[in-house]
Amino acid sequence: MHSDAELHDDVFVSFNTQVAPGSCETVRLEATSLGSIFNNVTVTLTDN
C-alpha cells in the first residue's frame, strides 16, 4: 500500500478503506529499516 525509500526519518501515511460503516477490516503493517541506524516506529489508529 505504501513504500518510502527516502533518506530521512519522518514518514506520514494515511490509509482510507472502503469498508462499510460499523464493520472491521484487518490490515498488516510491516516496517523495514533500510539503514544501519535503529529507528523508532509509532503507529496511530484513528476511527473517523
PDB file of all heavy atoms in Angstrom:
ATOM      1  N   MET A   1       0.806  -1.185   0.000  1.00  0.00           N
ATOM      2  CA  MET A   1       0.000   0.000   0.000  1.00  0.00           C
ATOM      3  C   MET A   1       0.855   1.258   0.000  1.00  0.00           C
ATOM      4  O   MET A   1       0.459   2.268  -0.542  1.00  0.00           O
ATOM      5  CB  MET A   1      -0.921   0.003   1.207  1.00  0.00           C
ATOM      6  CG  MET A   1      -1.962  -1.094   1.167  1.00  0.00           C
ATOM      7  SD  MET A   1      -2.971  -1.159   2.659  1.00  0.00           S
ATOM      8  CE  MET A   1      -4.091   0.163   2.375  1.00  0.00           C
ATOM      9  N   HIS A   2       2.041   1.190   0.643  1.00  0.00           N
ATOM     10  CA  HIS A   2       2.911   2.360   0.681  1.00  0.00           C
ATOM     11  C   HIS A   2       4.353   1.906   0.797  1.00  0.00           C
ATOM     12  O   HIS A   2       4.668   0.956   1.489  1.00  0.00           O
ATOM     13  CB  HIS A   2       2.568   3.257   1.870  1.00  0.00           C
ATOM     14  CG  HIS A   2       3.479   4.452   1.979  1.00  0.00           C
ATOM     15  ND1 HIS A   2       3.360   5.547   1.157  1.00  0.00           N
ATOM     16  CD2 HIS A   2       4.526   4.698   2.778  1.00  0.00           C
ATOM     17  CE1 HIS A   2       4.293   6.431   1.466  1.00  0.00           C
ATOM     18  NE2 HIS A   2       5.016   5.936   2.444  1.00  0.00           N
ATOM     19  N   SER A   3       5.225   2.617   0.130  1.00  0.00           N
ATOM     20  CA  SER A   3       6.654   2.358   0.223  1.00  0.00           C
ATOM     21  C   SER A   3       7.359   3.706   0.244  1.00  0.00           C
ATOM     22  O   SER A   3       6.975   4.620  -0.493  1.00  0.00           O
ATOM     23  CB  SER A   3       7.113   1.541  -0.972  1.00  0.00           C
ATOM     24  OG  SER A   3       8.508   1.334  -0.913  1.00  0.00           O
ATOM     25  N   ASP A   4       8.388   3.822   1.083  1.00  0.00           N
ATOM     26  CA  ASP A   4       9.128   5.075   1.186  1.00  0.00           C
ATOM     27  C   ASP A   4      10.605   4.744   1.316  1.00  0.00           C
ATOM     28  O   ASP A   4      11.025   4.158   2.300  1.00  0.00           O
ATOM     29  CB  ASP A   4       8.662   5.880   2.393  1.00  0.00           C
ATOM     30  CG  ASP A   4       9.334   7.238   2.484  1.00  0.00           C
ATOM     31  OD1 ASP A   4      10.340   7.468   1.782  1.00  0.00           O
ATOM     32  OD2 ASP A   4       8.865   8.073   3.257  1.00  0.00           O
ATOM     33  N   ALA A   5      11.387   5.085   0.316  1.00  0.00           N
ATOM     34  CA  ALA A   5      12.825   4.823   0.337  1.00  0.00           C
ATOM     35  C   ALA A   5      13.608   6.127   0.405  1.00  0.00           C
ATOM     36  O   ALA A   5      14.766   6.176   0.007  1.00  0.00           O
ATOM     37  CB  ALA A   5      13.225   4.020  -0.890  1.00  0.00           C
ATOM     38  N   GLU A   6      12.976   7.179   0.913  1.00  0.00           N
ATOM     39  CA  GLU A   6      13.659   8.462   1.058  1.00  0.00           C
ATOM     40  C   GLU A   6      14.731   8.368   2.143  1.00  0.00           C
ATOM     41  O   GLU A   6      14.687   7.490   2.996  1.00  0.00           O
ATOM     42  CB  GLU A   6      12.651   9.555   1.424  1.00  0.00           C
ATOM     43  CG  GLU A   6      11.573   9.775   0.387  1.00  0.00           C
ATOM     44  CD  GLU A   6      12.116  10.363  -0.911  1.00  0.00           C
ATOM     45  OE1 GLU A   6      13.061  11.158  -0.859  1.00  0.00           O
ATOM     46  OE2 GLU A   6      11.579  10.005  -1.974  1.00  0.00           O
ATOM     47  N   LEU A   7      15.670   9.274   2.137  1.00  0.00           N
ATOM     48  CA  LEU A   7      16.773   9.251   3.090  1.00  0.00           C
ATOM     49  C   LEU A   7      16.512  10.189   4.270  1.00  0.00           C
ATOM     50  O   LEU A   7      17.359  10.983   4.654  1.00  0.00           O
ATOM     51  CB  LEU A   7      18.074   9.622   2.381  1.00  0.00           C
ATOM     52  CG  LEU A   7      18.484   8.679   1.260  1.00  0.00           C
ATOM     53  CD1 LEU A   7      19.731   9.193   0.559  1.00  0.00           C
ATOM     54  CD2 LEU A   7      18.703   7.270   1.787  1.00  0.00           C
ATOM     55  N   HIS A   8      15.332  10.101   4.855  1.00  0.00           N
ATOM     56  CA  HIS A   8      15.008  10.873   6.051  1.00  0.00           C
ATOM     57  C   HIS A   8      14.218   9.979   7.007  1.00  0.00           C
ATOM     58  O   HIS A   8      13.772   8.892   6.644  1.00  0.00           O
ATOM     59  CB  HIS A   8      14.225  12.149   5.698  1.00  0.00           C
ATOM     60  CG  HIS A   8      12.983  11.889   4.916  1.00  0.00           C
ATOM     61  ND1 HIS A   8      11.819  11.459   5.488  1.00  0.00           N
ATOM     62  CD2 HIS A   8      12.730  12.000   3.595  1.00  0.00           C
ATOM     63  CE1 HIS A   8      10.898  11.310   4.570  1.00  0.00           C
ATOM     64  NE2 HIS A   8      11.431  11.625   3.401  1.00  0.00           N
ATOM     65  N   ASP A   9      14.041  10.428   8.238  1.00  0.00           N
ATOM     66  CA  ASP A   9      13.418   9.588   9.264  1.00  0.00           C
ATOM     67  C   ASP A   9      11.919   9.797   9.426  1.00  0.00           C
ATOM     68  O   ASP A   9      11.279   9.054  10.151  1.00  0.00           O
ATOM     69  CB  ASP A   9      14.090   9.833  10.624  1.00  0.00           C
ATOM     70  CG  ASP A   9      15.516   9.310  10.650  1.00  0.00           C
ATOM     71  OD1 ASP A   9      15.821   8.403   9.866  1.00  0.00           O
ATOM     72  OD2 ASP A   9      16.312   9.818  11.458  1.00  0.00           O
ATOM     73  N   ASP A  10      11.333  10.802   8.799  1.00  0.00           N
ATOM     74  CA  ASP A  10       9.925  11.110   9.010  1.00  0.00           C
ATOM     75  C   ASP A  10       9.074  10.652   7.831  1.00  0.00           C
ATOM     76  O   ASP A  10       9.314  11.058   6.690  1.00  0.00           O
ATOM     77  CB  ASP A  10       9.725  12.615   9.202  1.00  0.00           C
ATOM     78  CG  ASP A  10      10.476  13.133  10.415  1.00  0.00           C
ATOM     79  OD1 ASP A  10      10.464  12.439  11.452  1.00  0.00           O
ATOM     80  OD2 ASP A  10      11.078  14.209  10.327  1.00  0.00           O
ATOM     81  N   VAL A  11       8.082   9.815   8.144  1.00  0.00           N
ATOM     82  CA  VAL A  11       7.148   9.347   7.126  1.00  0.00           C
ATOM     83  C   VAL A  11       5.751   9.404   7.719  1.00  0.00           C
ATOM     84  O   VAL A  11       5.520   8.926   8.824  1.00  0.00           O
ATOM     85  CB  VAL A  11       7.464   7.896   6.688  1.00  0.00           C
ATOM     86  CG1 VAL A  11       6.437   7.400   5.697  1.00  0.00           C
ATOM     87  CG2 VAL A  11       8.852   7.800   6.109  1.00  0.00           C
ATOM     88  N   PHE A  12       4.822   9.994   6.988  1.00  0.00           N
ATOM     89  CA  PHE A  12       3.434  10.055   7.423  1.00  0.00           C
ATOM     90  C   PHE A  12       2.576   9.479   6.309  1.00  0.00           C
ATOM     91  O   PHE A  12       2.700   9.875   5.149  1.00  0.00           O
ATOM     92  CB  PHE A  12       3.016  11.509   7.681  1.00  0.00           C
ATOM     93  CG  PHE A  12       3.832  12.162   8.768  1.00  0.00           C
ATOM     94  CD1 PHE A  12       4.954  12.894   8.459  1.00  0.00           C
ATOM     95  CD2 PHE A  12       3.464  12.015  10.096  1.00  0.00           C
ATOM     96  CE1 PHE A  12       5.713  13.494   9.454  1.00  0.00           C
ATOM     97  CE2 PHE A  12       4.220  12.600  11.094  1.00  0.00           C
ATOM     98  CZ  PHE A  12       5.348  13.343  10.780  1.00  0.00           C
ATOM     99  N   VAL A  13       1.718   8.529   6.678  1.00  0.00           N
ATOM    100  CA  VAL A  13       0.880   7.860   5.693  1.00  0.00           C
ATOM    101  C   VAL A  13      -0.530   7.735   6.260  1.00  0.00           C
ATOM    102  O   VAL A  13      -0.710   7.415   7.427  1.00  0.00           O
ATOM    103  CB  VAL A  13       1.419   6.444   5.377  1.00  0.00           C
ATOM    104  CG1 VAL A  13       0.549   5.740   4.365  1.00  0.00           C
ATOM    105  CG2 VAL A  13       2.844   6.504   4.894  1.00  0.00           C
ATOM    106  N   SER A  14      -1.530   7.972   5.413  1.00  0.00           N
ATOM    107  CA  SER A  14      -2.930   7.746   5.783  1.00  0.00           C
ATOM    108  C   SER A  14      -3.515   6.736   4.816  1.00  0.00           C
ATOM    109  O   SER A  14      -3.312   6.833   3.602  1.00  0.00           O
ATOM    110  CB  SER A  14      -3.738   9.040   5.693  1.00  0.00           C
ATOM    111  OG  SER A  14      -3.291   9.965   6.642  1.00  0.00           O
ATOM    112  N   PHE A  15      -4.229   5.758   5.349  1.00  0.00           N
ATOM    113  CA  PHE A  15      -4.905   4.766   4.532  1.00  0.00           C
ATOM    114  C   PHE A  15      -6.402   4.908   4.735  1.00  0.00           C
ATOM    115  O   PHE A  15      -6.880   4.923   5.860  1.00  0.00           O
ATOM    116  CB  PHE A  15      -4.477   3.339   4.909  1.00  0.00           C
ATOM    117  CG  PHE A  15      -3.023   3.079   4.699  1.00  0.00           C
ATOM    118  CD1 PHE A  15      -2.170   2.931   5.772  1.00  0.00           C
ATOM    119  CD2 PHE A  15      -2.500   2.981   3.420  1.00  0.00           C
ATOM    120  CE1 PHE A  15      -0.814   2.685   5.580  1.00  0.00           C
ATOM    121  CE2 PHE A  15      -1.144   2.742   3.220  1.00  0.00           C
ATOM    122  CZ  PHE A  15      -0.311   2.591   4.304  1.00  0.00           C
ATOM    123  N   ASN A  16      -7.136   5.009   3.670  1.00  0.00           N
ATOM    124  CA  ASN A  16      -8.590   5.068   3.728  1.00  0.00           C
ATOM    125  C   ASN A  16      -9.143   3.784   3.131  1.00  0.00           C
ATOM    126  O   ASN A  16      -8.806   3.436   1.995  1.00  0.00           O
ATOM    127  CB  ASN A  16      -9.111   6.275   2.951  1.00  0.00           C
ATOM    128  CG  ASN A  16      -8.631   7.575   3.554  1.00  0.00           C
ATOM    129  OD1 ASN A  16      -8.741   7.764   4.752  1.00  0.00           O
ATOM    130  ND2 ASN A  16      -8.079   8.441   2.742  1.00  0.00           N
ATOM    131  N   THR A  17      -9.968   3.093   3.905  1.00  0.00           N
ATOM    132  CA  THR A  17     -10.532   1.830   3.431  1.00  0.00           C
ATOM    133  C   THR A  17     -11.938   2.050   2.900  1.00  0.00           C
ATOM    134  O   THR A  17     -12.568   3.066   3.143  1.00  0.00           O
ATOM    135  CB  THR A  17     -10.559   0.795   4.560  1.00  0.00           C
ATOM    136  OG1 THR A  17     -11.429   1.260   5.586  1.00  0.00           O
ATOM    137  CG2 THR A  17      -9.161   0.565   5.131  1.00  0.00           C
ATOM    138  N   GLN A  18     -12.433   1.079   2.202  1.00  0.00           N
ATOM    139  CA  GLN A  18     -13.773   1.129   1.631  1.00  0.00           C
ATOM    140  C   GLN A  18     -14.722   0.193   2.385  1.00  0.00           C
ATOM    141  O   GLN A  18     -15.666  -0.326   1.809  1.00  0.00           O
ATOM    142  CB  GLN A  18     -13.707   0.740   0.148  1.00  0.00           C
ATOM    143  CG  GLN A  18     -12.815   1.631  -0.679  1.00  0.00           C
ATOM    144  CD  GLN A  18     -13.290   3.077  -0.668  1.00  0.00           C
ATOM    145  OE1 GLN A  18     -14.469   3.354  -0.756  1.00  0.00           O
ATOM    146  NE2 GLN A  18     -12.348   4.005  -0.532  1.00  0.00           N
ATOM    147  N   VAL A  19     -14.460  -0.017   3.654  1.00  0.00           N
ATOM    148  CA  VAL A  19     -15.268  -0.925   4.463  1.00  0.00           C
ATOM    149  C   VAL A  19     -16.567  -0.236   4.843  1.00  0.00           C
ATOM    150  O   VAL A  19     -16.603   0.959   5.130  1.00  0.00           O
ATOM    151  CB  VAL A  19     -14.484  -1.345   5.731  1.00  0.00           C
ATOM    152  CG1 VAL A  19     -15.329  -2.224   6.614  1.00  0.00           C
ATOM    153  CG2 VAL A  19     -13.219  -2.064   5.336  1.00  0.00           C
ATOM    154  N   ALA A  20     -17.641  -0.993   4.872  1.00  0.00           N
ATOM    155  CA  ALA A  20     -18.948  -0.448   5.240  1.00  0.00           C
ATOM    156  C   ALA A  20     -18.928   0.048   6.677  1.00  0.00           C
ATOM    157  O   ALA A  20     -18.245  -0.525   7.534  1.00  0.00           O
ATOM    158  CB  ALA A  20     -20.017  -1.518   5.073  1.00  0.00           C
ATOM    159  N   PRO A  21     -19.643   1.135   6.985  1.00  0.00           N
ATOM    160  CA  PRO A  21     -19.706   1.661   8.353  1.00  0.00           C
ATOM    161  C   PRO A  21     -20.150   0.581   9.349  1.00  0.00           C
ATOM    162  O   PRO A  21     -21.063  -0.192   9.066  1.00  0.00           O
ATOM    163  CB  PRO A  21     -20.754   2.773   8.263  1.00  0.00           C
ATOM    164  CG  PRO A  21     -20.726   3.189   6.835  1.00  0.00           C
ATOM    165  CD  PRO A  21     -20.441   1.939   6.048  1.00  0.00           C
ATOM    166  N   GLY A  22     -19.465   0.514  10.465  1.00  0.00           N
ATOM    167  CA  GLY A  22     -19.777  -0.468  11.504  1.00  0.00           C
ATOM    168  C   GLY A  22     -19.083  -1.803  11.330  1.00  0.00           C
ATOM    169  O   GLY A  22     -19.193  -2.674  12.184  1.00  0.00           O
ATOM    170  N   SER A  23     -18.365  -2.000  10.235  1.00  0.00           N
ATOM    171  CA  SER A  23     -17.646  -3.266  10.049  1.00  0.00           C
ATOM    172  C   SER A  23     -16.156  -3.052  10.275  1.00  0.00           C
ATOM    173  O   SER A  23     -15.697  -1.941  10.446  1.00  0.00           O
ATOM    174  CB  SER A  23     -17.916  -3.841   8.656  1.00  0.00           C
ATOM    175  OG  SER A  23     -17.676  -2.893   7.672  1.00  0.00           O
ATOM    176  N   CYS A  24     -15.419  -4.131  10.289  1.00  0.00           N
ATOM    177  CA  CYS A  24     -13.984  -4.089  10.595  1.00  0.00           C
ATOM    178  C   CYS A  24     -13.177  -4.578   9.404  1.00  0.00           C
ATOM    179  O   CYS A  24     -13.668  -5.308   8.558  1.00  0.00           O
ATOM    180  CB  CYS A  24     -13.670  -4.980  11.804  1.00  0.00           C
ATOM    181  SG  CYS A  24     -14.470  -4.455  13.313  1.00  0.00           S
ATOM    182  N   GLU A  25     -11.920  -4.189   9.390  1.00  0.00           N
ATOM    183  CA  GLU A  25     -11.001  -4.677   8.376  1.00  0.00           C
ATOM    184  C   GLU A  25      -9.670  -4.989   9.045  1.00  0.00           C
ATOM    185  O   GLU A  25      -9.206  -4.238   9.898  1.00  0.00           O
ATOM    186  CB  GLU A  25     -10.800  -3.636   7.285  1.00  0.00           C
ATOM    187  CG  GLU A  25      -9.890  -4.117   6.178  1.00  0.00           C
ATOM    188  CD  GLU A  25      -9.831  -3.134   5.013  1.00  0.00           C
ATOM    189  OE1 GLU A  25     -10.317  -2.017   5.133  1.00  0.00           O
ATOM    190  OE2 GLU A  25      -9.278  -3.515   3.982  1.00  0.00           O
ATOM    191  N   THR A  26      -9.060  -6.074   8.665  1.00  0.00           N
ATOM    192  CA  THR A  26      -7.747  -6.451   9.185  1.00  0.00           C
ATOM    193  C   THR A  26      -6.677  -5.931   8.232  1.00  0.00           C
ATOM    194  O   THR A  26      -6.782  -6.107   7.021  1.00  0.00           O
ATOM    195  CB  THR A  26      -7.631  -7.985   9.305  1.00  0.00           C
ATOM    196  OG1 THR A  26      -8.652  -8.455  10.178  1.00  0.00           O
ATOM    197  CG2 THR A  26      -6.274  -8.388   9.845  1.00  0.00           C
ATOM    198  N   VAL A  27      -5.665  -5.288   8.797  1.00  0.00           N
ATOM    199  CA  VAL A  27      -4.542  -4.812   7.990  1.00  0.00           C
ATOM    200  C   VAL A  27      -3.248  -5.323   8.603  1.00  0.00           C
ATOM    201  O   VAL A  27      -3.171  -5.586   9.797  1.00  0.00           O
ATOM    202  CB  VAL A  27      -4.501  -3.270   7.886  1.00  0.00           C
ATOM    203  CG1 VAL A  27      -5.701  -2.752   7.134  1.00  0.00           C
ATOM    204  CG2 VAL A  27      -4.418  -2.641   9.246  1.00  0.00           C
ATOM    205  N   ARG A  28      -2.251  -5.484   7.787  1.00  0.00           N
ATOM    206  CA  ARG A  28      -0.937  -5.918   8.240  1.00  0.00           C
ATOM    207  C   ARG A  28       0.041  -4.789   7.958  1.00  0.00           C
ATOM    208  O   ARG A  28       0.100  -4.269   6.843  1.00  0.00           O
ATOM    209  CB  ARG A  28      -0.508  -7.169   7.490  1.00  0.00           C
ATOM    210  CG  ARG A  28       0.852  -7.668   7.879  1.00  0.00           C
ATOM    211  CD  ARG A  28       1.174  -8.969   7.142  1.00  0.00           C
ATOM    212  NE  ARG A  28       2.597  -9.074   7.022  1.00  0.00           N
ATOM    213  CZ  ARG A  28       3.240  -9.323   5.905  1.00  0.00           C
ATOM    214  NH1 ARG A  28       2.587  -9.539   4.807  1.00  0.00           N
ATOM    215  NH2 ARG A  28       4.540  -9.380   5.879  1.00  0.00           N
ATOM    216  N   LEU A  29       0.804  -4.420   8.971  1.00  0.00           N
ATOM    217  CA  LEU A  29       1.787  -3.354   8.831  1.00  0.00           C
ATOM    218  C   LEU A  29       3.173  -3.948   8.991  1.00  0.00           C
ATOM    219  O   LEU A  29       3.443  -4.664   9.957  1.00  0.00           O
ATOM    220  CB  LEU A  29       1.562  -2.265   9.890  1.00  0.00           C
ATOM    221  CG  LEU A  29       2.599  -1.160   9.945  1.00  0.00           C
ATOM    222  CD1 LEU A  29       2.509  -0.309   8.685  1.00  0.00           C
ATOM    223  CD2 LEU A  29       2.395  -0.322  11.178  1.00  0.00           C
ATOM    224  N   GLU A  30       4.047  -3.667   8.047  1.00  0.00           N
ATOM    225  CA  GLU A  30       5.433  -4.139   8.114  1.00  0.00           C
ATOM    226  C   GLU A  30       6.344  -2.947   7.898  1.00  0.00           C
ATOM    227  O   GLU A  30       6.199  -2.214   6.922  1.00  0.00           O
ATOM    228  CB  GLU A  30       5.670  -5.196   7.040  1.00  0.00           C
ATOM    229  CG  GLU A  30       7.069  -5.736   7.025  1.00  0.00           C
ATOM    230  CD  GLU A  30       7.253  -6.825   5.980  1.00  0.00           C
ATOM    231  OE1 GLU A  30       6.336  -7.649   5.809  1.00  0.00           O
ATOM    232  OE2 GLU A  30       8.309  -6.827   5.335  1.00  0.00           O
ATOM    233  N   ALA A  31       7.257  -2.737   8.817  1.00  0.00           N
ATOM    234  CA  ALA A  31       8.225  -1.640   8.694  1.00  0.00           C
ATOM    235  C   ALA A  31       9.626  -2.233   8.650  1.00  0.00           C
ATOM    236  O   ALA A  31      10.004  -3.016   9.511  1.00  0.00           O
ATOM    237  CB  ALA A  31       8.099  -0.692   9.872  1.00  0.00           C
ATOM    238  N   THR A  32      10.381  -1.870   7.637  1.00  0.00           N
ATOM    239  CA  THR A  32      11.746  -2.364   7.469  1.00  0.00           C
ATOM    240  C   THR A  32      12.686  -1.171   7.389  1.00  0.00           C
ATOM    241  O   THR A  32      12.498  -0.286   6.551  1.00  0.00           O
ATOM    242  CB  THR A  32      11.864  -3.191   6.174  1.00  0.00           C
ATOM    243  OG1 THR A  32      10.921  -4.259   6.216  1.00  0.00           O
ATOM    244  CG2 THR A  32      13.261  -3.753   6.024  1.00  0.00           C
ATOM    245  N   SER A  33      13.684  -1.133   8.261  1.00  0.00           N
ATOM    246  CA  SER A  33      14.677  -0.072   8.224  1.00  0.00           C
ATOM    247  C   SER A  33      15.725  -0.422   7.173  1.00  0.00           C
ATOM    248  O   SER A  33      16.292  -1.510   7.184  1.00  0.00           O
ATOM    249  CB  SER A  33      15.338   0.075   9.600  1.00  0.00           C
ATOM    250  OG  SER A  33      16.322   1.084   9.552  1.00  0.00           O
ATOM    251  N   LEU A  34      15.983   0.502   6.275  1.00  0.00           N
ATOM    252  CA  LEU A  34      16.950   0.256   5.208  1.00  0.00           C
ATOM    253  C   LEU A  34      18.357   0.716   5.571  1.00  0.00           C
ATOM    254  O   LEU A  34      19.290   0.479   4.818  1.00  0.00           O
ATOM    255  CB  LEU A  34      16.500   0.971   3.925  1.00  0.00           C
ATOM    256  CG  LEU A  34      15.138   0.551   3.383  1.00  0.00           C
ATOM    257  CD1 LEU A  34      14.790   1.375   2.145  1.00  0.00           C
ATOM    258  CD2 LEU A  34      15.119  -0.924   3.065  1.00  0.00           C
ATOM    259  N   GLY A  35      18.512   1.359   6.708  1.00  0.00           N
ATOM    260  CA  GLY A  35      19.814   1.867   7.110  1.00  0.00           C
ATOM    261  C   GLY A  35      20.407   1.086   8.263  1.00  0.00           C
ATOM    262  O   GLY A  35      19.853   0.114   8.747  1.00  0.00           O
ATOM    263  N   SER A  36      21.540   1.542   8.731  1.00  0.00           N
ATOM    264  CA  SER A  36      22.234   0.864   9.828  1.00  0.00           C
ATOM    265  C   SER A  36      21.886   1.463  11.186  1.00  0.00           C
ATOM    266  O   SER A  36      22.367   0.985  12.203  1.00  0.00           O
ATOM    267  CB  SER A  36      23.745   0.939   9.600  1.00  0.00           C
ATOM    268  OG  SER A  36      24.155   2.301   9.554  1.00  0.00           O
ATOM    269  N   ILE A  37      21.057   2.508  11.212  1.00  0.00           N
ATOM    270  CA  ILE A  37      20.668   3.165  12.461  1.00  0.00           C
ATOM    271  C   ILE A  37      19.266   2.725  12.841  1.00  0.00           C
ATOM    272  O   ILE A  37      18.359   2.717  12.008  1.00  0.00           O
ATOM    273  CB  ILE A  37      20.713   4.705  12.310  1.00  0.00           C
ATOM    274  CG1 ILE A  37      22.139   5.137  11.988  1.00  0.00           C
ATOM    275  CG2 ILE A  37      20.194   5.398  13.557  1.00  0.00           C
ATOM    276  CD1 ILE A  37      22.271   6.599  11.658  1.00  0.00           C
ATOM    277  N   PHE A  38      19.076   2.358  14.117  1.00  0.00           N
ATOM    278  CA  PHE A  38      17.769   1.941  14.605  1.00  0.00           C
ATOM    279  C   PHE A  38      16.808   3.120  14.584  1.00  0.00           C
ATOM    280  O   PHE A  38      17.151   4.228  14.984  1.00  0.00           O
ATOM    281  CB  PHE A  38      17.895   1.392  16.025  1.00  0.00           C
ATOM    282  CG  PHE A  38      16.582   1.015  16.630  1.00  0.00           C
ATOM    283  CD1 PHE A  38      15.973  -0.177  16.304  1.00  0.00           C
ATOM    284  CD2 PHE A  38      15.939   1.878  17.505  1.00  0.00           C
ATOM    285  CE1 PHE A  38      14.753  -0.530  16.857  1.00  0.00           C
ATOM    286  CE2 PHE A  38      14.720   1.536  18.068  1.00  0.00           C
ATOM    287  CZ  PHE A  38      14.127   0.334  17.742  1.00  0.00           C
ATOM    288  N   ASN A  39      15.600   2.917  14.096  1.00  0.00           N
ATOM    289  CA  ASN A  39      14.562   3.955  14.069  1.00  0.00           C
ATOM    290  C   ASN A  39      13.360   3.494  14.883  1.00  0.00           C
ATOM    291  O   ASN A  39      12.970   2.340  14.823  1.00  0.00           O
ATOM    292  CB  ASN A  39      14.107   4.240  12.637  1.00  0.00           C
ATOM    293  CG  ASN A  39      15.182   4.900  11.828  1.00  0.00           C
ATOM    294  OD1 ASN A  39      15.738   5.907  12.238  1.00  0.00           O
ATOM    295  ND2 ASN A  39      15.503   4.344  10.677  1.00  0.00           N
ATOM    296  N   ASN A  40      12.767   4.403  15.640  1.00  0.00           N
ATOM    297  CA  ASN A  40      11.528   4.114  16.344  1.00  0.00           C
ATOM    298  C   ASN A  40      10.370   4.223  15.351  1.00  0.00           C
ATOM    299  O   ASN A  40      10.375   5.050  14.464  1.00  0.00           O
ATOM    300  CB  ASN A  40      11.297   5.128  17.470  1.00  0.00           C
ATOM    301  CG  ASN A  40      12.286   4.944  18.593  1.00  0.00           C
ATOM    302  OD1 ASN A  40      12.631   3.824  18.944  1.00  0.00           O
ATOM    303  ND2 ASN A  40      12.736   6.027  19.165  1.00  0.00           N
ATOM    304  N   VAL A  41       9.372   3.370  15.556  1.00  0.00           N
ATOM    305  CA  VAL A  41       8.180   3.381  14.711  1.00  0.00           C
ATOM    306  C   VAL A  41       6.979   3.590  15.608  1.00  0.00           C
ATOM    307  O   VAL A  41       6.815   2.910  16.618  1.00  0.00           O
ATOM    308  CB  VAL A  41       8.031   2.058  13.927  1.00  0.00           C
ATOM    309  CG1 VAL A  41       6.732   2.035  13.155  1.00  0.00           C
ATOM    310  CG2 VAL A  41       9.220   1.858  13.019  1.00  0.00           C
ATOM    311  N   THR A  42       6.141   4.559  15.283  1.00  0.00           N
ATOM    312  CA  THR A  42       4.911   4.820  16.014  1.00  0.00           C
ATOM    313  C   THR A  42       3.741   4.664  15.056  1.00  0.00           C
ATOM    314  O   THR A  42       3.751   5.243  13.975  1.00  0.00           O
ATOM    315  CB  THR A  42       4.901   6.243  16.601  1.00  0.00           C
ATOM    316  OG1 THR A  42       6.033   6.390  17.460  1.00  0.00           O
ATOM    317  CG2 THR A  42       3.639   6.510  17.381  1.00  0.00           C
ATOM    318  N   VAL A  43       2.748   3.890  15.475  1.00  0.00           N
ATOM    319  CA  VAL A  43       1.539   3.701  14.676  1.00  0.00           C
ATOM    320  C   VAL A  43       0.368   4.256  15.445  1.00  0.00           C
ATOM    321  O   VAL A  43       0.179   3.942  16.617  1.00  0.00           O
ATOM    322  CB  VAL A  43       1.312   2.200  14.382  1.00  0.00           C
ATOM    323  CG1 VAL A  43       0.014   1.990  13.620  1.00  0.00           C
ATOM    324  CG2 VAL A  43       2.502   1.627  13.625  1.00  0.00           C
ATOM    325  N   THR A  44      -0.417   5.105  14.796  1.00  0.00           N
ATOM    326  CA  THR A  44      -1.604   5.682  15.413  1.00  0.00           C
ATOM    327  C   THR A  44      -2.825   5.274  14.585  1.00  0.00           C
ATOM    328  O   THR A  44      -2.857   5.498  13.381  1.00  0.00           O
ATOM    329  CB  THR A  44      -1.505   7.214  15.458  1.00  0.00           C
ATOM    330  OG1 THR A  44      -0.315   7.567  16.160  1.00  0.00           O
ATOM    331  CG2 THR A  44      -2.696   7.822  16.152  1.00  0.00           C
ATOM    332  N   LEU A  45      -3.807   4.671  15.252  1.00  0.00           N
ATOM    333  CA  LEU A  45      -5.051   4.293  14.594  1.00  0.00           C
ATOM    334  C   LEU A  45      -6.147   5.254  15.019  1.00  0.00           C
ATOM    335  O   LEU A  45      -6.317   5.516  16.191  1.00  0.00           O
ATOM    336  CB  LEU A  45      -5.446   2.861  14.977  1.00  0.00           C
ATOM    337  CG  LEU A  45      -4.436   1.770  14.625  1.00  0.00           C
ATOM    338  CD1 LEU A  45      -4.888   0.435  15.184  1.00  0.00           C
ATOM    339  CD2 LEU A  45      -4.257   1.686  13.129  1.00  0.00           C
ATOM    340  N   THR A  46      -6.866   5.770  14.058  1.00  0.00           N
ATOM    341  CA  THR A  46      -7.997   6.653  14.374  1.00  0.00           C
ATOM    342  C   THR A  46      -9.239   6.116  13.690  1.00  0.00           C
ATOM    343  O   THR A  46      -9.189   5.541  12.608  1.00  0.00           O
ATOM    344  CB  THR A  46      -7.742   8.099  13.907  1.00  0.00           C
ATOM    345  OG1 THR A  46      -7.486   8.086  12.499  1.00  0.00           O
ATOM    346  CG2 THR A  46      -6.549   8.709  14.615  1.00  0.00           C
ATOM    347  N   ASP A  47     -10.360   6.287  14.334  1.00  0.00           N
ATOM    348  CA  ASP A  47     -11.634   5.867  13.789  1.00  0.00           C
ATOM    349  C   ASP A  47     -12.427   7.125  13.468  1.00  0.00           C
ATOM    350  O   ASP A  47     -12.864   7.835  14.356  1.00  0.00           O
ATOM    351  CB  ASP A  47     -12.381   5.016  14.819  1.00  0.00           C
ATOM    352  CG  ASP A  47     -13.679   4.466  14.277  1.00  0.00           C
ATOM    353  OD1 ASP A  47     -13.906   4.559  13.067  1.00  0.00           O
ATOM    354  OD2 ASP A  47     -14.470   3.943  15.076  1.00  0.00           O
ATOM    355  N   ASN A  48     -12.540   7.413  12.203  1.00  0.00           N
ATOM    356  CA  ASN A  48     -13.231   8.634  11.794  1.00  0.00           C
ATOM    357  C   ASN A  48     -14.671   8.370  11.549  1.00  0.00           C
ATOM    358  O   ASN A  48     -15.211   7.865  10.797  1.00  0.00           O
ATOM    359  CB  ASN A  48     -12.562   9.251  10.563  1.00  0.00           C
ATOM    360  CG  ASN A  48     -11.163   9.705  10.902  1.00  0.00           C
ATOM    361  OD1 ASN A  48     -10.905  10.121  12.015  1.00  0.00           O
ATOM    362  ND2 ASN A  48     -10.264   9.636   9.956  1.00  0.00           N
TER     363      ASN A  48
END
